[in-house]
């Protein structure tokens, strides 16, 4: 028997908490950075099939911007499940109704389409204003 590839010690990295201020930031640029942190790509122990990412808190999600005229022209579609019931909404209306939904959809599209991606998306917390209930986790500021 060969124990050449056997590992007696498993190293598990602790998940860290980061806070991102979304005021006057572009949606796509901030979403790529957040997706990278959620997946754990910034760590040397990154493995694509495991959840080794960190937690991300986004504040001021109501002040996110798009480049160009996308806020007035970009359309988001959703289907209710009934025949002929596709609901369409412009980005500006969606931002007013649900401030963090645009960023959540952007990050979700950048994560794996599996149970791992859904778990990693659960590590994202989005808040419209400055206040958040995660002060005991002592989040570190993160900028992109």
N, CA, C and O atoms as a MOPAC input file, in Angstrom:
PM7 MOZYME 1SCF
protein

 N      0.82700 1    -1.18300 1     0.00000 1
 C      0.00000 1     0.00000 1     0.00000 1
 C      0.86600 1     1.23900 1     0.00000 1
 O      1.85000 1     1.34500 1     0.73100 1
 N      0.47900 1     2.13700 1    -0.81500 1
 C      1.22400 1     3.38500 1    -0.91700 1
 C      0.42400 1     4.51900 1    -0.28500 1
 O     -0.76500 1     4.68600 1    -0.55800 1
 N      1.07100 1     5.26600 1     0.53200 1
 C      0.42600 1     6.42800 1     1.15500 1
 C      1.01500 1     7.72000 1     0.60900 1
 O      1.10200 1     8.73400 1     1.30100 1
 N      1.40700 1     7.65100 1    -0.62700 1
 C      2.05600 1     8.80200 1    -1.23800 1
 C      1.10500 1     9.99600 1    -1.36300 1
 O      1.51200 1    11.14200 1    -1.16900 1
 N     -0.15000 1     9.72600 1    -1.68500 1
 C     -1.09100 1    10.80800 1    -1.90200 1
 C     -2.03000 1    11.02000 1    -0.71700 1
 O     -2.98900 1    11.78400 1    -0.82400 1
 N     -1.77500 1    10.37200 1     0.38200 1
 C     -2.64300 1    10.49700 1     1.54200 1
 C     -2.26700 1    11.74500 1     2.33200 1
 O     -1.08900 1    12.02700 1     2.54800 1
 N     -3.27500 1    12.47800 1     2.75400 1
 C     -3.04100 1    13.69000 1     3.53100 1
 C     -3.61400 1    13.49500 1     4.92500 1
 O     -4.80200 1    13.21000 1     5.07700 1
 N     -2.79200 1    13.64600 1     5.92300 1
 C     -3.24300 1    13.50100 1     7.29900 1
 C     -3.82000 1    14.79100 1     7.85500 1
 O     -4.53400 1    14.77200 1     8.85800 1
 N     -3.52300 1    15.88400 1     7.22600 1
 C     -3.91300 1    17.17200 1     7.76600 1
 C     -4.73800 1    17.92700 1     6.72900 1
 O     -4.27200 1    18.17300 1     5.61600 1
 N     -5.95600 1    18.29200 1     7.09400 1
 C     -6.81800 1    19.05700 1     6.20200 1
 C     -6.84600 1    20.48900 1     6.71000 1
 O     -7.17100 1    20.73800 1     7.87100 1
 N     -6.51100 1    21.40900 1     5.85300 1
 C     -6.48600 1    22.81300 1     6.23200 1
 C     -7.77400 1    23.45800 1     5.76000 1
 O     -8.07700 1    23.45300 1     4.56700 1
 N     -8.52600 1    24.00900 1     6.68200 1
 C     -9.78200 1    24.67100 1     6.35300 1
 C     -9.64100 1    26.14000 1     6.69500 1
 O     -9.39700 1    26.49000 1     7.85000 1
 N     -9.79000 1    26.99100 1     5.71500 1
 C     -9.67100 1    28.43400 1     5.92900 1
 C    -10.99400 1    28.99100 1     6.44600 1
 O    -12.06800 1    28.58700 1     6.00100 1
 N    -10.90200 1    29.90000 1     7.36800 1
 C    -12.08500 1    30.55400 1     7.90700 1
 C    -12.59500 1    31.58500 1     6.90900 1
 O    -11.81500 1    32.26500 1     6.24300 1
 N    -13.89700 1    31.68700 1     6.81900 1
 C    -14.49300 1    32.67500 1     5.93400 1
 C    -14.42600 1    34.04400 1     6.59700 1
 O    -14.74700 1    34.18900 1     7.77700 1
 N    -14.01200 1    35.03400 1     5.83800 1
 C    -13.91500 1    36.40100 1     6.33000 1
 C    -15.14600 1    37.18500 1     5.89100 1
 O    -15.89000 1    36.75300 1     5.01100 1
 N    -15.34800 1    38.32700 1     6.50800 1
 C    -16.45400 1    39.21500 1     6.15600 1
 C    -15.87700 1    40.49900 1     5.57400 1
 O    -14.95800 1    41.09600 1     6.13400 1
 N    -16.43600 1    40.91100 1     4.43600 1
 C    -16.01400 1    42.14100 1     3.78000 1
 C    -17.22600 1    43.03700 1     3.58400 1
 O    -18.34800 1    42.55300 1     3.43300 1
 N    -16.99700 1    44.34000 1     3.58600 1
 C    -18.06000 1    45.30400 1     3.34700 1
 C    -17.67000 1    46.16100 1     2.15100 1
 O    -16.52900 1    46.61000 1     2.03800 1
 N    -18.63200 1    46.38100 1     1.26100 1
 C    -18.42400 1    47.15800 1     0.04100 1
 C    -19.43800 1    48.29100 1     0.02400 1
 O    -20.62900 1    48.06800 1     0.23800 1
 N    -18.96800 1    49.50200 1    -0.22900 1
 C    -19.86100 1    50.64600 1    -0.35900 1
 C    -20.19500 1    50.81000 1    -1.83700 1
 O    -19.30500 1    51.03400 1    -2.65700 1
 N    -21.47700 1    50.69700 1    -2.17600 1
 C    -21.89800 1    50.74200 1    -3.56600 1
 C    -22.26300 1    52.12000 1    -4.07500 1
 O    -22.77000 1    52.24400 1    -5.19000 1
 N    -22.01900 1    53.16500 1    -3.28900 1
 C    -22.40100 1    54.51300 1    -3.70300 1
 C    -21.59400 1    54.94900 1    -4.92400 1
 O    -20.36300 1    54.95900 1    -4.89600 1
 N    -22.29600 1    55.30600 1    -5.98500 1
 C    -21.71100 1    55.80800 1    -7.23400 1
 C    -20.73900 1    54.83200 1    -7.88100 1
 O    -19.76800 1    55.25500 1    -8.51000 1
 N    -20.98200 1    53.53700 1    -7.73800 1
 C    -20.16900 1    52.51800 1    -8.40000 1
 C    -20.96300 1    51.92000 1    -9.56000 1
 O    -22.19300 1    51.89400 1    -9.52600 1
 N    -20.26700 1    51.44600 1   -10.57400 1
 C    -20.89300 1    50.81900 1   -11.71700 1
 C    -21.26100 1    49.37800 1   -11.36400 1
 O    -20.47400 1    48.67100 1   -10.73400 1
 N    -22.44300 1    48.94800 1   -11.76400 1
 C    -22.97700 1    47.63800 1   -11.38500 1
 C    -22.07300 1    46.50200 1   -11.84600 1
 O    -21.74300 1    45.62600 1   -11.04700 1
 N    -21.67000 1    46.49000 1   -13.09000 1
 C    -20.87400 1    45.38300 1   -13.62200 1
 C    -19.50900 1    45.26800 1   -12.98700 1
 O    -19.04000 1    44.16200 1   -12.71900 1
 N    -18.87000 1    46.38400 1   -12.74500 1
 C    -17.52200 1    46.36300 1   -12.17000 1
 C    -17.53100 1    45.89300 1   -10.72500 1
 O    -16.64600 1    45.15100 1   -10.29900 1
 N    -18.52500 1    46.32400 1    -9.98000 1
 C    -18.60400 1    45.88800 1    -8.58700 1
 C    -19.05600 1    44.42900 1    -8.50200 1
 O    -18.64700 1    43.70800 1    -7.59200 1
 N    -19.89500 1    43.98900 1    -9.44100 1
 C    -20.39800 1    42.61100 1    -9.42900 1
 C    -19.28900 1    41.60500 1    -9.71200 1
 O    -19.27800 1    40.52800 1    -9.11500 1
 N    -18.35900 1    41.92400 1   -10.60500 1
 C    -17.27000 1    40.99400 1   -10.89400 1
 C    -16.36200 1    40.81300 1    -9.68800 1
 O    -15.91500 1    39.70200 1    -9.40400 1
 N    -16.09300 1    41.89000 1    -8.98700 1
 C    -15.26600 1    41.79100 1    -7.79000 1
 C    -15.94900 1    41.00200 1    -6.69000 1
 O    -15.31400 1    40.19500 1    -6.01200 1
 N    -17.25200 1    41.23500 1    -6.51000 1
 C    -18.00300 1    40.52200 1    -5.48500 1
 C    -18.06600 1    39.03000 1    -5.80900 1
 O    -17.90700 1    38.19700 1    -4.91600 1
 N    -18.29600 1    38.68800 1    -7.07800 1
 C    -18.36200 1    37.27900 1    -7.47200 1
 C    -17.02500 1    36.58300 1    -7.22400 1
 O    -16.99800 1    35.41800 1    -6.82700 1
 N    -15.94000 1    37.27300 1    -7.45000 1
 C    -14.61700 1    36.70000 1    -7.21200 1
 C    -14.39000 1    36.42300 1    -5.72800 1
 O    -13.82300 1    35.39100 1    -5.36800 1
 N    -14.82800 1    37.33600 1    -4.87100 1
 C    -14.66900 1    37.14200 1    -3.42200 1
 C    -15.58700 1    36.02900 1    -2.93500 1
 O    -15.18000 1    35.21800 1    -2.10300 1
 N    -16.82500 1    35.97400 1    -3.44000 1
 C    -17.76300 1    34.93100 1    -3.02400 1
 C    -17.27000 1    33.53600 1    -3.40500 1
 O    -17.48200 1    32.57900 1    -2.65900 1
 N    -16.62300 1    33.41500 1    -4.54400 1
 C    -16.10600 1    32.11600 1    -4.98100 1
 C    -14.83900 1    31.72700 1    -4.24600 1
 O    -14.53700 1    30.54000 1    -4.13300 1
 N    -14.08000 1    32.71100 1    -3.73600 1
 C    -12.83700 1    32.42900 1    -3.04200 1
 C    -11.62800 1    32.47400 1    -3.94200 1
 O    -10.58900 1    31.90700 1    -3.60300 1
 N    -11.73300 1    33.13200 1    -5.08000 1
 C    -10.63600 1    33.16000 1    -6.03700 1
 C     -9.45300 1    33.99100 1    -5.56700 1
 O     -8.36900 1    33.90600 1    -6.14500 1
 N     -9.64700 1    34.79400 1    -4.52900 1
 C     -8.55700 1    35.61800 1    -4.00400 1
 C     -7.66100 1    34.82400 1    -3.05500 1
 O     -6.60500 1    35.31400 1    -2.65300 1
 N     -8.06000 1    33.62300 1    -2.69600 1
 C     -7.31000 1    32.82000 1    -1.73000 1
 C     -6.39900 1    31.83100 1    -2.44700 1
 O     -6.72600 1    31.37200 1    -3.54100 1
 N     -5.26900 1    31.50100 1    -1.84600 1
 C     -4.38400 1    30.50800 1    -2.46400 1
 C     -4.94300 1    29.08800 1    -2.38000 1
 O     -4.45900 1    28.19800 1    -3.08000 1
 N     -5.94300 1    28.86200 1    -1.54300 1
 C     -6.52700 1    27.53100 1    -1.38300 1
 C     -7.77900 1    27.35100 1    -2.24100 1
 O     -8.59400 1    26.47300 1    -1.95600 1
 N     -7.94800 1    28.16400 1    -3.28500 1
 C     -9.14400 1    28.10200 1    -4.12200 1
 C     -9.25200 1    26.76300 1    -4.83400 1
 O     -8.30600 1    26.30600 1    -5.47600 1
 N    -10.41000 1    26.14600 1    -4.71400 1
 C    -10.74700 1    24.96400 1    -5.48800 1
 C    -12.13800 1    25.19600 1    -6.06700 1
 O    -13.04600 1    25.57400 1    -5.32700 1
 N    -12.33100 1    24.98200 1    -7.36100 1
 C    -13.59500 1    25.34900 1    -7.98800 1
 C    -14.79600 1    24.51900 1    -7.56100 1
 O    -15.93200 1    24.93200 1    -7.79400 1
 N    -14.58200 1    23.37000 1    -6.94700 1
 C    -15.71200 1    22.51700 1    -6.58300 1
 C    -16.08200 1    22.61400 1    -5.10600 1
 O    -16.94600 1    21.87100 1    -4.64200 1
 N    -15.43700 1    23.52200 1    -4.35400 1
 C    -15.74700 1    23.68600 1    -2.93500 1
 C    -16.07500 1    25.13800 1    -2.63200 1
 O    -15.65300 1    26.05100 1    -3.34300 1
 N    -16.83700 1    25.33400 1    -1.56100 1
 C    -17.16000 1    26.68400 1    -1.13300 1
 C    -16.06000 1    27.16900 1    -0.20200 1
 O    -16.08000 1    26.88200 1     0.99400 1
 N    -15.11000 1    27.89700 1    -0.74700 1
 C    -14.01700 1    28.43200 1     0.05100 1
 C    -14.03700 1    29.95300 1     0.03400 1
 O    -13.02800 1    30.59600 1     0.32300 1
 N    -15.19000 1    30.52900 1    -0.30700 1
 C    -15.31300 1    31.96800 1    -0.42600 1
 C    -15.61700 1    32.65100 1     0.89000 1
 O    -15.71500 1    32.01300 1     1.93800 1
 N    -15.76600 1    33.96900 1     0.81100 1
 C    -16.00800 1    34.80600 1     1.97100 1
 C    -17.41200 1    35.39800 1     1.89800 1
 O    -18.12500 1    35.23100 1     0.90900 1
 N    -17.78800 1    36.08700 1     2.95800 1
 C    -19.06900 1    36.78900 1     3.01400 1
 C    -18.86100 1    38.22300 1     2.54900 1
 O    -17.83100 1    38.83300 1     2.83400 1
 N    -19.85000 1    38.75700 1     1.82900 1
 C    -19.76400 1    40.12400 1     1.34100 1
 C    -21.03200 1    40.86600 1     1.73100 1
 O    -22.14000 1    40.37400 1     1.51200 1
 N    -20.86600 1    42.05800 1     2.31200 1
 C    -21.96800 1    42.94500 1     2.66400 1
 C    -21.87700 1    44.14800 1     1.74600 1
 O    -20.82200 1    44.77600 1     1.65100 1
 N    -22.96100 1    44.47600 1     1.07300 1
 C    -23.00800 1    45.64800 1     0.20300 1
 C    -23.96100 1    46.65900 1     0.82600 1
 O    -25.12600 1    46.35000 1     1.08000 1
 N    -23.46100 1    47.87000 1     1.06900 1
 C    -24.31500 1    48.94600 1     1.56900 1
 C    -24.48700 1    49.98500 1     0.46600 1
 O    -23.70600 1    50.02300 1    -0.48600 1
 N    -25.49000 1    50.81100 1     0.59200 1
 C    -25.82900 1    51.84400 1    -0.40000 1
 C    -26.10900 1    51.23900 1    -1.77100 1
 O    -25.66700 1    51.77600 1    -2.78600 1
 N    -26.82700 1    50.14500 1    -1.80800 1
 C    -27.15800 1    49.50100 1    -3.08500 1
 C    -28.14600 1    50.34100 1    -3.88900 1
 O    -28.27000 1    50.15600 1    -5.10000 1
 N    -28.84500 1    51.25600 1    -3.23600 1
 C    -29.78500 1    52.11300 1    -3.95800 1
 C    -29.07100 1    53.20400 1    -4.74300 1
 O    -29.71400 1    53.89800 1    -5.53100 1
 N    -27.76300 1    53.38300 1    -4.56000 1
 C    -27.00900 1    54.42500 1    -5.25700 1
 C    -26.10000 1    53.87200 1    -6.34000 1
 O    -25.22000 1    54.58100 1    -6.82800 1
 N    -26.30000 1    52.60300 1    -6.72800 1
 C    -25.51700 1    52.01100 1    -7.81500 1
 C    -25.88700 1    52.66000 1    -9.14000 1
 O    -27.00600 1    53.14300 1    -9.31500 1
 N    -24.93100 1    52.66700 1   -10.08000 1
 C    -25.16800 1    53.29500 1   -11.37500 1
 C    -24.83300 1    52.31900 1   -12.49800 1
 O    -24.12200 1    51.33300 1   -12.30400 1
 N    -25.36400 1    52.62300 1   -13.66900 1
 C    -24.97900 1    51.95700 1   -14.90400 1
 C    -24.20200 1    52.95000 1   -15.74200 1
 O    -24.33700 1    54.15800 1   -15.54900 1
 N    -23.39700 1    52.47100 1   -16.66200 1
 C    -22.72900 1    53.36000 1   -17.59700 1
 C    -23.65600 1    53.62100 1   -18.77700 1
 O    -24.45300 1    52.75900 1   -19.14600 1
 N    -23.55700 1    54.78600 1   -19.35700 1
 C    -24.37800 1    55.14100 1   -20.51500 1
 C    -25.83200 1    55.32700 1   -20.14400 1
 O    -26.14800 1    55.81700 1   -19.06000 1
 N    -26.71900 1    54.93400 1   -21.04500 1
 C    -28.16300 1    55.08400 1   -20.84500 1
 C    -28.82700 1    53.80100 1   -20.38200 1
 O    -30.03900 1    53.64800 1   -20.53100 1
 N    -28.06200 1    52.88200 1   -19.82800 1
 C    -28.61700 1    51.57900 1   -19.46700 1
 C    -29.69100 1    51.67100 1   -18.39700 1
 O    -30.59200 1    50.83300 1   -18.36300 1
 N    -29.61900 1    52.66600 1   -17.52200 1
 C    -30.62100 1    52.79100 1   -16.46400 1
 C    -32.01100 1    53.03100 1   -17.05400 1
 O    -33.01500 1    52.61700 1   -16.47300 1
 N    -32.06700 1    53.69800 1   -18.20500 1
 C    -33.35700 1    53.97300 1   -18.84700 1
 C    -33.71100 1    52.96000 1   -19.92600 1
 O    -34.88000 1    52.84500 1   -20.29300 1
 N    -32.72600 1    52.21900 1   -20.44800 1
 C    -32.97000 1    51.34700 1   -21.59500 1
 C    -32.91200 1    49.85700 1   -21.26500 1
 O    -33.56200 1    49.06300 1   -21.94500 1
 N    -32.16000 1    49.45200 1   -20.25000 1
 C    -32.01000 1    48.03000 1   -19.94400 1
 C    -33.30500 1    47.48600 1   -19.36600 1
 O    -33.88900 1    48.08000 1   -18.46000 1
 N    -33.74900 1    46.34900 1   -19.89600 1
 C    -35.02300 1    45.76300 1   -19.49300 1
 C    -34.75900 1    44.40600 1   -18.83900 1
 O    -34.00800 1    43.58300 1   -19.36200 1
 N    -35.38900 1    44.19400 1   -17.69400 1
 C    -35.31400 1    42.91800 1   -16.98200 1
 C    -36.65300 1    42.20400 1   -17.14900 1
 O    -37.71300 1    42.80400 1   -16.96900 1
 N    -36.59600 1    40.91200 1   -17.49600 1
 C    -37.80000 1    40.11800 1   -17.70700 1
 C    -37.91500 1    39.05700 1   -16.61800 1
 O    -36.91000 1    38.54900 1   -16.12100 1
 N    -39.14000 1    38.73500 1   -16.25900 1
 C    -39.38900 1    37.61600 1   -15.35700 1
 C    -40.68900 1    36.95600 1   -15.78300 1
 O    -41.56700 1    37.59900 1   -16.35800 1
 N    -40.80200 1    35.67700 1   -15.49800 1
 C    -41.97000 1    34.91000 1   -15.90000 1
 C    -42.67300 1    34.41500 1   -14.65100 1
 O    -42.03900 1    33.85300 1   -13.75800 1
 N    -43.98400 1    34.62300 1   -14.58400 1
 C    -44.73200 1    34.23800 1   -13.39400 1
 C    -45.06500 1    32.76100 1   -13.36800 1
 O    -45.41600 1    32.22700 1   -12.31600 1
 N    -44.96200 1    32.08700 1   -14.51100 1
 C    -45.27200 1    30.66500 1   -14.56800 1
 C    -46.54900 1    30.38600 1   -15.33300 1
 O    -46.80800 1    29.24300 1   -15.70700 1
 N    -47.34900 1    31.41000 1   -15.57000 1
 C    -48.57700 1    31.25000 1   -16.33400 1
 C    -48.32400 1    31.56800 1   -17.80500 1
 O    -47.36600 1    32.26600 1   -18.13800 1
 N    -49.17200 1    31.06200 1   -18.66800 1
 C    -49.02200 1    31.27100 1   -20.09500 1
 C    -49.21500 1    32.75300 1   -20.41800 1
 O    -50.18000 1    33.37500 1   -19.97500 1
 N    -48.28900 1    33.30600 1   -21.19000 1
 C    -48.38500 1    34.69300 1   -21.62200 1
 C    -48.20300 1    35.71100 1   -20.51500 1
 O    -48.75500 1    36.80900 1   -20.58700 1
 N    -47.45000 1    35.36900 1   -19.50900 1
 C    -47.32600 1    36.27300 1   -18.37100 1
 C    -45.87900 1    36.68900 1   -18.11900 1
 O    -45.39100 1    36.61100 1   -16.99200 1
 N    -45.20300 1    37.12800 1   -19.16900 1
 C    -43.85600 1    37.63900 1   -19.01600 1
 C    -43.96000 1    39.10000 1   -18.58100 1
 O    -44.57000 1    39.91900 1   -19.26800 1
 N    -43.36300 1    39.41400 1   -17.44500 1
 C    -43.38200 1    40.77500 1   -16.92500 1
 C    -42.04500 1    41.42100 1   -17.25000 1
 O    -40.99200 1    40.83400 1   -17.00200 1
 N    -42.08400 1    42.62100 1   -17.80000 1
 C    -40.87500 1    43.35400 1   -18.15300 1
 C    -40.80700 1    44.62900 1   -17.32400 1
 O    -41.82600 1    45.24400 1   -17.01400 1
 N    -39.59200 1    45.00800 1   -16.97600 1
 C    -39.40400 1    46.17800 1   -16.13900 1
 C    -38.07600 1    46.84400 1   -16.50700 1
 O    -37.06700 1    46.16500 1   -16.69500 1
 N    -38.08200 1    48.16100 1   -16.60900 1
 C    -36.87400 1    48.92100 1   -16.91100 1
 C    -36.01300 1    48.97400 1   -15.64300 1
 O    -36.53600 1    48.91400 1   -14.53000 1
 N    -34.70600 1    49.08400 1   -15.81700 1
 C    -33.77800 1    49.04400 1   -14.68900 1
 C    -34.06400 1    50.13200 1   -13.66100 1
 O    -33.91400 1    49.90000 1   -12.46100 1
 N    -34.46800 1    51.30000 1   -14.10600 1
 C    -34.74900 1    52.39800 1   -13.17300 1
 C    -35.92500 1    52.05200 1   -12.26100 1
 O    -35.88800 1    52.33200 1   -11.06300 1
 N    -36.96500 1    51.44500 1   -12.82600 1
 C    -38.12700 1    51.04700 1   -12.02300 1
 C    -37.76800 1    49.93500 1   -11.05000 1
 O    -38.21100 1    49.94800 1    -9.90200 1
 N    -36.96800 1    48.97100 1   -11.50000 1
 C    -36.54900 1    47.87500 1   -10.62700 1
 C    -35.66700 1    48.39200 1    -9.49000 1
 O    -35.75900 1    47.91500 1    -8.35800 1
 N    -34.82100 1    49.35900 1    -9.79400 1
 C    -33.95100 1    49.94700 1    -8.77200 1
 C    -34.76700 1    50.67600 1    -7.70700 1
 O    -34.41600 1    50.64100 1    -6.52800 1
 N    -35.84900 1    51.33300 1    -8.11000 1
 C    -36.70400 1    52.02200 1    -7.14500 1
 C    -37.51500 1    51.03100 1    -6.31500 1
 O    -37.71600 1    51.23700 1    -5.11800 1
 N    -37.98100 1    49.95000 1    -6.95500 1
 C    -38.83200 1    48.98700 1    -6.27000 1
 C    -38.03600 1    48.07400 1    -5.34500 1
 O    -38.40500 1    47.88400 1    -4.18600 1
 N    -36.93500 1    47.50500 1    -5.86000 1
 C    -36.05800 1    46.61900 1    -5.08700 1
 C    -34.61800 1    47.05900 1    -5.32300 1
 O    -34.02500 1    46.66500 1    -6.32800 1
 N    -34.04100 1    47.85200 1    -4.44500 1
 C    -32.72800 1    48.44800 1    -4.70900 1
 C    -31.59300 1    47.44400 1    -4.92600 1
 O    -30.69700 1    47.73000 1    -5.72000 1
 N    -31.58300 1    46.31700 1    -4.28100 1
 C    -30.46800 1    45.38900 1    -4.41400 1
 C    -30.64600 1    44.30800 1    -5.45700 1
 O    -29.74100 1    43.50500 1    -5.67800 1
 N    -31.79800 1    44.27700 1    -6.09900 1
 C    -32.11300 1    43.17500 1    -7.02100 1
 C    -31.23000 1    43.19100 1    -8.27100 1
 O    -30.85700 1    42.13100 1    -8.77300 1
 N    -30.89800 1    44.36600 1    -8.77200 1
 C    -30.06800 1    44.45900 1    -9.97500 1
 C    -28.68100 1    43.89200 1    -9.69700 1
 O    -28.14900 1    43.12400 1   -10.49900 1
 N    -28.09700 1    44.26500 1    -8.56800 1
 C    -26.77500 1    43.75600 1    -8.21700 1
 C    -26.81800 1    42.25700 1    -7.95300 1
 O    -25.89800 1    41.53500 1    -8.33600 1
 N    -27.86800 1    41.78600 1    -7.30800 1
 C    -27.99300 1    40.35600 1    -7.02300 1
 C    -28.08800 1    39.54900 1    -8.31800 1
 O    -27.47500 1    38.48700 1    -8.42800 1
 N    -28.84800 1    40.04100 1    -9.29600 1
 C    -28.95800 1    39.34600 1   -10.58200 1
 C    -27.62500 1    39.34100 1   -11.31800 1
 O    -27.26900 1    38.35000 1   -11.95600 1
 N    -26.88400 1    40.44800 1   -11.23200 1
 C    -25.59100 1    40.53400 1   -11.91400 1
 C    -24.58900 1    39.55200 1   -11.30500 1
 O    -23.86100 1    38.87700 1   -12.03400 1
 N    -24.54900 1    39.47000 1    -9.97900 1
 C    -23.61800 1    38.56100 1    -9.31000 1
 C    -24.03900 1    37.11900 1    -9.55500 1
 O    -23.18800 1    36.25500 1    -9.76500 1
 N    -25.34200 1    36.84800 1    -9.52900 1
 C    -25.84100 1    35.48900 1    -9.74400 1
 C    -25.43500 1    34.96000 1   -11.11800 1
 O    -25.13000 1    33.77600 1   -11.26000 1
 N    -25.42900 1    35.81600 1   -12.11500 1
 C    -25.02600 1    35.40700 1   -13.45200 1
 C    -23.55300 1    35.08200 1   -13.57400 1
 O    -23.13800 1    34.42100 1   -14.52600 1
 N    -22.75200 1    35.54300 1   -12.61300 1
 C    -21.30900 1    35.30600 1   -12.64500 1
 C    -20.87000 1    34.12300 1   -11.79000 1
 O    -19.69300 1    33.76500 1   -11.79700 1
 N    -21.78500 1    33.51900 1   -11.06300 1
 C    -21.47200 1    32.37000 1   -10.21200 1
 C    -21.82800 1    31.07600 1   -10.93800 1
 O    -22.56100 1    31.11700 1   -11.92600 1
 N    -21.33000 1    29.93000 1   -10.47800 1
 C    -21.66400 1    28.65900 1   -11.11100 1
 C    -23.16000 1    28.36700 1   -11.05500 1
 O    -23.83800 1    28.72700 1   -10.09200 1
 N    -23.66000 1    27.71900 1   -12.08200 1
 C    -25.08600 1    27.38400 1   -12.16800 1
 C    -25.31700 1    26.01800 1   -11.54500 1
 O    -25.66600 1    25.06900 1   -12.24700 1
 N    -25.12800 1    25.90600 1   -10.23700 1
 C    -25.28800 1    24.63800 1    -9.53000 1
 C    -25.63800 1    24.93600 1    -8.08300 1
 O    -25.83000 1    26.09100 1    -7.70400 1
 N    -25.71800 1    23.88500 1    -7.27900 1
 C    -26.01200 1    24.08700 1    -5.87000 1
 C    -24.88900 1    24.85900 1    -5.18500 1
 O    -25.13500 1    25.55300 1    -4.19800 1
 N    -23.67100 1    24.75200 1    -5.68800 1
 C    -22.55900 1    25.50200 1    -5.12700 1
 C    -22.73700 1    27.00100 1    -5.36100 1
 O    -22.48300 1    27.80600 1    -4.46500 1
 N    -23.17100 1    27.37200 1    -6.56100 1
 C    -23.40400 1    28.78300 1    -6.85900 1
 C    -24.53000 1    29.36300 1    -6.01900 1
 O    -24.45800 1    30.51600 1    -5.59400 1
 N    -25.57000 1    28.57300 1    -5.77500 1
 C    -26.67100 1    29.05100 1    -4.93800 1
 C    -26.21900 1    29.23100 1    -3.49800 1
 O    -26.66000 1    30.15500 1    -2.81600 1
 N    -25.34300 1    28.35200 1    -3.03800 1
 C    -24.81000 1    28.48800 1    -1.68400 1
 C    -23.91400 1    29.72000 1    -1.57700 1
 O    -23.96500 1    30.44100 1    -0.58000 1
 N    -23.10800 1    29.96000 1    -2.58100 1
 C    -22.22400 1    31.11900 1    -2.57100 1
 C    -23.01600 1    32.41700 1    -2.66100 1
 O    -22.62700 1    33.42000 1    -2.06200 1
 N    -24.11100 1    32.41200 1    -3.39400 1
 C    -24.95200 1    33.60200 1    -3.47600 1
 C    -25.59800 1    33.89400 1    -2.12400 1
 O    -25.91200 1    35.04600 1    -1.82500 1
 N    -25.79700 1    32.87800 1    -1.32100 1
 C    -26.33800 1    33.07500 1     0.01800 1
 C    -25.38200 1    33.79400 1     0.94900 1
 O    -25.79200 1    34.27600 1     2.00400 1
 N    -24.10500 1    33.87500 1     0.57200 1
 C    -23.11800 1    34.59400 1     1.37500 1
 C    -23.07100 1    36.08000 1     1.03500 1
 O    -22.21200 1    36.80200 1     1.54100 1
 N    -23.97100 1    36.53600 1     0.19500 1
 C    -24.04400 1    37.94500 1    -0.19100 1
 C    -25.18900 1    38.61100 1     0.55000 1
 O    -26.31800 1    38.12000 1     0.52500 1
 N    -24.90800 1    39.72100 1     1.20500 1
 C    -25.92800 1    40.49400 1     1.91400 1
 C    -25.96800 1    41.88000 1     1.29600 1
 O    -24.93900 1    42.54800 1     1.20600 1
 N    -27.15500 1    42.32300 1     0.86500 1
 C    -27.29900 1    43.61100 1     0.19800 1
 C    -28.27400 1    44.47300 1     0.98600 1
 O    -29.36600 1    44.03000 1     1.34100 1
 N    -27.86600 1    45.71500 1     1.25600 1
 C    -28.70100 1    46.66600 1     1.99800 1
 C    -28.77200 1    47.98300 1     1.23200 1
 O    -27.78500 1    48.42900 1     0.64700 1
 N    -29.95500 1    48.59700 1     1.24600 1
 C    -30.17700 1    49.81800 1     0.48000 1
 C    -29.48900 1    51.02400 1     1.11500 1
 O    -29.01400 1    51.90000 1     0.39200 1
 N    -29.42400 1    51.09400 1     2.41300 1
 C    -28.83800 1    52.25200 1     3.08200 1
 C    -27.48800 1    51.93900 1     3.71000 1
 O    -26.82600 1    50.96200 1     3.36000 1
 N    -27.10000 1    52.79900 1     4.64800 1
 C    -25.82300 1    52.65300 1     5.34400 1
 C    -25.86700 1    51.59800 1     6.45000 1
 O    -24.84100 1    51.00700 1     6.78500 1
 N    -27.03500 1    51.36400 1     7.01000 1
 C    -27.16000 1    50.49100 1     8.17300 1
 C    -27.16000 1    49.01600 1     7.77600 1
 O    -27.75300 1    48.63400 1     6.76800 1
 N    -26.48600 1    48.19500 1     8.58100 1
 C    -26.50300 1    46.74800 1     8.40700 1
 C    -26.31900 1    46.09800 1     9.77700 1
 O    -25.66100 1    46.67600 1    10.64200 1
 N    -26.88600 1    44.91000 1     9.99500 1
 C    -26.80600 1    44.26800 1    11.31000 1
 C    -25.58500 1    43.36300 1    11.51400 1
 O    -25.60500 1    42.50000 1    12.39200 1
 N    -24.53300 1    43.54300 1    10.72500 1
 C    -23.39500 1    42.63200 1    10.77400 1
 C    -22.16000 1    43.25500 1    11.42600 1
 O    -21.03600 1    42.86200 1    11.11400 1
 N    -22.35100 1    44.20600 1    12.31300 1
 C    -21.21600 1    44.82700 1    13.01200 1
 C    -20.45700 1    43.83000 1    13.88800 1
 O    -19.23400 1    43.93900 1    13.97500 1
 N    -21.11300 1    42.86100 1    14.54700 1
 C    -20.35100 1    41.90100 1    15.37400 1
 C    -19.36600 1    41.04300 1    14.56500 1
 O    -18.41300 1    40.51700 1    15.14000 1
 N    -19.56700 1    40.88900 1    13.26700 1
 C    -18.63700 1    40.09900 1    12.44400 1
 C    -17.36700 1    40.87900 1    12.09400 1
 O    -16.41900 1    40.31000 1    11.55200 1
 N    -17.34800 1    42.16800 1    12.39900 1
 C    -16.22200 1    43.05200 1    12.12000 1
 C    -15.77000 1    42.97000 1    10.65700 1
 O    -14.64900 1    42.54300 1    10.38000 1
 N    -16.63300 1    43.37600 1     9.72300 1
 C    -16.27000 1    43.28900 1     8.30700 1
 C    -15.15700 1    44.26600 1     7.94600 1
 O    -15.10500 1    45.38600 1     8.45500 1
 N    -14.28100 1    43.83000 1     7.07100 1
 C    -13.18600 1    44.65700 1     6.60100 1
 C    -13.62000 1    45.37500 1     5.33000 1
 O    -14.30500 1    44.77600 1     4.50000 1
 N    -13.24600 1    46.63400 1     5.15100 1
 C    -13.63100 1    47.34400 1     3.93400 1
 C    -12.92700 1    46.76300 1     2.70600 1
 O    -11.76300 1    46.36500 1     2.75900 1
 N    -13.66200 1    46.72800 1     1.61700 1
 C    -13.14300 1    46.16300 1     0.36700 1
 C    -13.48400 1    47.14000 1    -0.75000 1
 O    -14.62800 1    47.58000 1    -0.86200 1
 N    -12.51500 1    47.47900 1    -1.56400 1
 C    -12.77700 1    48.40100 1    -2.67100 1
 C    -12.31300 1    47.76700 1    -3.97300 1
 O    -11.39300 1    46.95000 1    -4.00300 1
 N    -12.97100 1    48.16400 1    -5.02800 1
 C    -12.64400 1    47.63200 1    -6.35600 1
 C    -12.21900 1    48.76900 1    -7.26000 1
 O    -11.90000 1    48.54300 1    -8.42800 1

